[in-house]
Amino acid sequence: MEILATNLSKKFRQEFVIRDFSHQFKVGHSYAITGPNGSGKSTLLQLIAQFTLPNSGKIVMTGIDPELVYTQITYAAPYVELIEEYTLPEHLAILVKNNYLPSSIDIDTLEKFIDLQPGRLKLIKNYSSGMRQKIKLGFALLSERPVLLLDEPTTNFDEQAKQWFFNRLNDQRHKLIIIA
């Protein structure tokens, strides 16, 4: 599987944030998108995920029905919110029910994977911003989808959480990974 970006351009009002971007992304490879704030990194990930449409150009995921692209992509970002009035088990149940996570993932597996301290019945809003980010990444990293898009994954992380993330990310090398 590949993702082909061809002559992508995206502008907001009259200002281009991406202009004539083309690249071939392959499963089993990892890519880093770097640049200063406002340079279009997050926008590029959103275009690849097809959360937004380009002003020109196109994104094609080879070998996948265009109507089912969303079933192949996992996306995590600090600005993608969890439902704050839910507990972790409630979130997990929704993700399993909607085939975002495999049914083999239970709350004990999730807690162990993300190194969650006791408190599974806390509402999401009562976790720290770093812990909420770790939960989002835990969900993304446990997904079996072949494309992993991560926007600023270590935002709000201390050094221990960063080390957790890089250790867990290393186990995902078989996927197509794009990190901004």
N, C-alpha and C positions, 0 to 999 in steps of 0.2 A: 504494500500500500504506500502511496505517496500523496502528498499535498502539493499541488502545483499552483503557485501564485503567479499570475501573468499580468504585467502592466497595471498593477493596483495603484489607484490614486484615491485619496480620501481628503476632503476638505470640509472645514467647518466655516460657514459663511463664505468668505472669499479667500480664506487662508488654507493652503495645502499643508497637511501634517504628514502625508505620505504621497509621493509622486513617482509614478512609473516603477513601482517595486516589482521585481520578478525573482522568484527563487523556487527551487525544488527541495522539499523536505521529505526525508525518507525514514520509514520505520527502522528502529534499531540505531538511530543516530540522535544526538542531542545538539541543540542549538541555543545560543545565548544571543539575545537582542539587547544591545546596550545603547546608551545615549543619554543626553541630559533630559531633565524634566520637560515635558511638552514636545518631545521629538517624535512622538507617534508610536512608541513601543506598545502601550496598552491598546491603542487603536488597532495596531497590526494584529495583536492576539484576538481582539474582538472580531476583526474581519476574517481571520482564519477559522475561528469558531462559528462564524456566520451569525453572530449576534447583531451585527450591523452590516450594511451593504456598502460596497465601494461606490464612489462616484463614477469610476471607470475601471476596467480590467475585470479579472475574475479569479475565483478560487475553485479548484476542482480537487476532490478527493478520489483518486483512481480506485476502481474496483468496488465502489459503493454507490448504491442507489442514492441520488441527490436528496431524496425525501428522507433518507435514514442517516444522513451524516451526523446528526445530533447524537445518535446512539454509539458513535465511535469516539467521541471527544469527552474528555474530562477537563474541566476548567476550574481553577481556583485563584482567587484574588482577595486582597484585604477588603475591598469595597463590595464584594459579593456577600450579602448578609445571610446569616443564619436566622431562623425564626426565634426571636429572643424569649418568647413565652413558652417555648418547648423545652423539654429535658433532652439529654443526649439519647436515651432510649427511644423517645418519640421521633427524633430526627432520623435515627438509624432505621426505624421501622418504615418511615416514608421512603427513604432511599432504597431500601431493599424491595419494597412493594412496587416501586417504579423502575426496577431493574437497573438502577444506577450502581448499586453494590450487589455482589452475589449473595444469595440466601445463606451461604455458609458463614457469613460475618454476623456474629452475635455481639451483644454488649460486652461480654468478657473479652472477646478477641479484640474489639475496638479499644477498650480501655488499656489492654496490654500493649497494643500497637502504638498508641499515642502517649503511653506512660502517664495516664491520668491518675491523679491522686484521688482518694475516696471523695465521692461527691457526685456520683452519676445521676442523682435525682435533683440536682440543682437546676434551676432554670438557666438557659444559655446566657441570659443577660447578667447573671451573677458570676460568670467566669471573667477572668482578666482578658484584655485585648490580645495578649500573647497566647493565652490558652484557646480563645476562640479561633485564632489563626491556625493553631496546631490542630484543632478539631477539623477545620476546613481542609487542611492539607492531609490529615489522616483519611478523611473520606475520599479525597482525590487519589491518594496513593494506594488505597485499598481497592479502588475500582479496577476492573479488568479490561477497561476500554484501551485500545491501542494508541490513542493520541492523548498526551498529557500536556496541557497548556497552563503554565504557572506565571502569574503576574506578581512580581515583587514578593516571592514566597516567604522571605525571612523578615518581613515587616513586623515589628513589635516583638521580635525574638531576642532573648538573651543568648549568651554564648552556648549554654547547655542545649537550648532548644534548636539553635542553628546546627549544632553537632548532630542532634537527633534527626533533623531534616536531611542533612547530607548523607548520613548513614542509610536512612530509608530510601532516599532518592537513588542511591547506588544500586538498589535491588530492582530498579525500574528500567535498566539499560536496554531491555528488549523492546521498549516502546519508542514511539516518536515523541521526543520531549523538546518543548520550546519554552524557554524561561526568559522573561523580560525583567 
